[in-house]
Amino acid sequence: MAYRNPAPTVDTIIELVDRPERPIILIERLYTPFGWAIPGGFIDYGESAERAAIREAKEEVCLDVELVEQFHAYSDPDRDARQHTIAIVFIAIAKGQPQAADDAKNFAIFDQGQMPNNLCFDHAQILKDYWQYRTQGIRPRY
C-alpha cells in the first residue's frame, strides 16, 4: 500500500522592527498560484522547520531573520490547491531593505489596514489571525 502524507511547509511573518508600526513583508509569487503570499516554502528532507523558515526568508526576501515564536499550524487539506500541505507559521523580526529573489517576483511592505485582496493559499486567514494576535493578544483556537 502506498502512503500519501501531507507535505510540511513553513510560512514566516516577518516584522520589520526598524520601521514605525512594525510592518510585515509579503511577496508576489513568480509561479502559480499567482498573487501575494507570506514568505515561505517546503521543508527540505533532514531540515528542521525553524531552519527552513530562516532559509526561505533569506531566499525570498534576502533578509536574515530572527525567529520570535512559532505562531500556529494550518492544516486544512484544501489550503493549497496543488497538494495537501501543513504550514507551520512563525513570527520573525528583521531589519534592513528586503529584495525579491528566488520565486518571489516582487515584494511589498504592508501595515495592518493595507493587506492586498489577492492573497494565495489560506494566507488571508493566517494574516487575519496574526493581526488579531498582535492587536488583541488572541491566538487562533483550532
N, C-alpha and C positions, 0 to 999 in steps of 0.2 A: 504494500500500500504506500502510495506517495503522499507525504505530508505537505500541506500548504500552510505556511505560517506568515503572519503579518511581518512586514519589513520595518525595522526600527529606524526612526529618524529623529533629528533634533531641530528645533527652531530656537533662535536666540533673539530675544527682545533686547536691543542694545540702546541703553540710555546714554546720551552724550552729556557727561557731567560738567564739561567746560562751557556749557551754554545755558542761558536762562531757561527756566521751565523744564529742564532735562528732557528735551525732545527725543524721539526714537527714530531709528533708520529703517526704512523699508526699501526693498529692491524691486525693480521692474524686471520680470523674468524674460530672459532671452529665448527660452524654449517653452513649449506647451506644458501645462496650460499658461497662457499669456495673462498678464496682469501684475498686480502688486503683491508682494509677499514679505513675510518676516524672513530675514536671512536664515538659511538652514539647509539641511540635506540629509542624505543617508549616512548611517553609522557604518564605517568600514569594519570588516571582519577583524577581530583582535583589538578593536579600538573601544575605549570607554565612551559613554555618552558625553561626559564632560570634555574629553579631548576632541570629540567630533564637533561639539558646539564651538569650541575655540578655533578649530581648524576651518570650519565652514565660514565663520565670521571673517577670518583673515583672508580666505579665498574670495569671498563675495564682495566685501567692502573694504578690504585692505587695512583693517584695524586690529590691534592687539586688544582683546577684551579681557576683563576680569569678571569671572562668573560670581554673581552675588548670591543667587539662590536658584534652586530648582522650583519652578513655579507650579506646574501641573502637567499631567499626561493626558493626551487626547487620543482616543482610540476608536471612534465611530468608524465602522467598516467602510462607510461612504465618504470619509473625509477627503480622500484623494481618488479621483475617477480612474487613475491609471492602475492602482492596485491597493490592497488593504495595507495601510501603514499605521504605526503607532508613533505619535510625536511626543517626545519629552521636551517640554518647553522650559528654557532657562531665562532668567533675567541677568543681564550683564551690564557693566559700565565700561565706557571708553572715552578717550579724549582724542582730538585731532580731526583731520579732514578726511572723511570717507572717500573712496574711489570705487566705482563699479568695476568689477573684474569677474573672471570665471564665467558662470552662467547668469550673471546679473547684467542686463542691458543698460540699466541706469539705476540710480538711487535717488531718494529724496528724504528730507528730514521733516518729520511731522510732529505737531503738538496734538493734544487730545482731540480738539474740535476740528481737525483738518484731515481726518482719515479719507483715503480715496474710496470710491464706490466699487471699483473692480478689484477686490481682494481675492486671491486664489485660495483654493482648498477651504479649510474652515477658519481661516485667519481673521475673518470679521468677528467670529465668536471668541477666538483667543484674545484679540485686542479689546473686545468689549469686557471680557473677564479681567484682563490686565488693568484697564483703566479703572474699573470698579475697585480692584485691589489697591491701586495707587491712591485713589481719592477717598475710599471708604474703609480700606483695610479688610475687605471681604474677599475671601478666596472662593473659587468655584467649588460647589459641593456635589460631586458625582464621580 
